[in-house]
Amino acid sequence: MHKNHVDRMRISGSDAWCEMSNGAKLPISRGKRKLVKLYFGNETKVHNEKS
């Protein structure tokens, strides 16, 4: 997964996923959730800077 293609990160109860620019939803495992939060921050909307 490339950071520039992630539009949104969602966490709902025990489920978490990234919504990609092509509409795909990629699940985030519980073990990787902290890493993803560190990478993107706590905001659910990821601010892409597209060239």
Secondary structure in CASP SS format (residue, H / E / C, confidence):
PFRMAT SS
TARGET T0000
AUTHOR 0000-0000-0000
METHOD secondary structure of the structure
MODEL  1
M C 1.00
H C 1.00
K H 1.00
N H 1.00
H H 1.00
V E 1.00
D E 1.00
R E 1.00
M E 1.00
R E 1.00
I E 1.00
S E 1.00
G C 1.00
S C 1.00
D E 1.00
A E 1.00
W E 1.00
C E 1.00
E E 1.00
M E 1.00
S C 1.00
N C 1.00
G C 1.00
A C 1.00
K E 1.00
L E 1.00
P E 1.00
I C 1.00
S C 1.00
R C 1.00
G C 1.00
K C 1.00
R H 1.00
K H 1.00
L H 1.00
V H 1.00
K H 1.00
L H 1.00
Y H 1.00
F H 1.00
G C 1.00
N C 1.00
E C 1.00
T C 1.00
K E 1.00
V C 1.00
H C 1.00
N C 1.00
E C 1.00
K C 1.00
S C 1.00
END
